[in-house]
């Protein structure tokens, strides 16, 4: 049987080591009124490198039990608003530095999130 995979949004991150809470929302149709209803369920997901932040959009897949309540692991990080903001800020700072080369103090454009993200994208996930 193929592994189950879900698309969800990280709703809780940083409180547990290597664990995040992902909310998966799906649409169902009411049998009587035929209206669409949103149903959601929360899953505890294993995040090996602690790279996920709140509001990240991710794909998760099921795996062998990791703990009493963790049955899913991170498959792919689709979109990260916080990382996108940091990348946009770094790009803006690089552009400002090109326009004003006389500034002596160069601001730091590296961050631990960008470093962890580049490391995780460099090595493929194994199943």
C-alpha positions in Angstrom: 0.0 0.0 0.0 1.4 3.4 -0.9 2.2 5.8 1.9 -0.5 8.4 2.8 0.6 12.0 2.1 -1.2 15.1 3.1 -0.8 18.8 2.5 -1.0 21.0 5.5 0.0 24.1 7.4 2.3 24.2 10.4 0.3 25.5 13.3 2.7 24.9 16.2 6.5 24.8 16.0 9.4 25.3 18.4 7.8 24.0 21.6 8.9 20.4 21.1 12.3 19.2 19.9 12.1 17.8 16.3 8.3 17.9 16.4 5.8 20.2 14.9 2.0 20.2 14.7 0.5 20.3 11.2 -3.2 21.0 10.5 -4.6 19.2 7.4 -7.8 20.7 6.1 -10.1 18.9 3.7 -13.4 19.7 2.1 -16.4 17.4 2.3 -19.9 17.7 1.0 -22.8 17.6 3.4 -25.1 14.7 2.5 -28.4 16.6 3.1 -27.7 20.2 2.1 -24.8 19.5 -0.5 -22.8 22.3 0.9 -19.1 22.1 1.3 -17.8 21.8 4.8 -14.1 22.2 5.9 -12.9 19.5 8.2 -9.5 19.6 9.8 -7.2 17.3 11.7 -4.0 17.9 13.6 -1.0 15.6 13.2 2.3 15.5 15.1 5.1 15.5 12.5 8.8 14.5 12.8 11.0 17.4 11.7 14.6 16.0 11.9 16.4 19.3 11.3 14.0 21.7 13.2 13.7 23.8 10.1 9.9 24.3 10.1 8.3 27.5 11.4 4.7 28.5 12.0 2.6 29.0 8.9 4.9 26.9 6.7 3.1 24.9 4.0 4.3 21.3 3.9 3.7 17.8 2.5 3.8 15.1 5.1 3.9 11.3 4.7 3.2 8.5 7.1 6.0 6.4 8.4 6.7 3.8 11.1 5.8 5.1 14.6 8.5 7.4 15.9 6.9 8.0 19.3 3.5 7.3 20.9 1.8 10.0 18.9 4.1 10.7 15.9 3.2 8.7 12.8 4.2 11.2 10.1 7.4 12.8 8.9 8.2 15.9 6.8 8.3 15.1 3.0 8.7 18.5 1.5 8.6 22.1 2.5 6.4 23.9 -0.1 6.3 27.5 1.1 7.8 29.3 4.1 6.6 32.9 4.6 9.3 33.7 7.2 12.1 32.4 4.9 10.6 34.3 2.0 10.7 37.5 4.1 14.3 36.9 5.0 15.3 36.2 1.4 13.6 39.4 0.3 15.3 41.4 3.1 18.7 39.9 2.1 18.1 40.7 -1.6 17.1 44.3 -0.7 20.2 44.7 1.5 22.4 43.4 -1.3 20.8 45.9 -3.7 21.3 48.8 -1.3 24.9 47.8 -0.8 25.5 47.9 -4.6 23.9 51.4 -4.8 25.8 52.7 -1.8 29.3 51.1 -1.9 30.7 53.8 0.5 29.1 52.3 3.5 31.7 50.6 5.6 29.5 48.5 7.9 28.0 45.6 6.0 24.8 44.2 7.7 24.6 40.5 8.3 22.5 38.8 5.6 22.9 35.2 6.7 20.5 33.5 9.1 20.2 30.1 10.7 16.9 29.5 8.9 18.4 30.1 5.5 21.4 28.0 6.3 19.3 25.1 7.6 17.0 25.4 4.6 19.9 25.3 2.1 21.4 22.3 3.9 18.1 20.4 3.9 17.6 21.1 0.2 21.2 20.0 -0.6 20.6 16.5 0.8 17.7 14.5 -0.5 15.1 13.1 2.0 15.3 9.3 2.3 12.3 7.1 3.0 
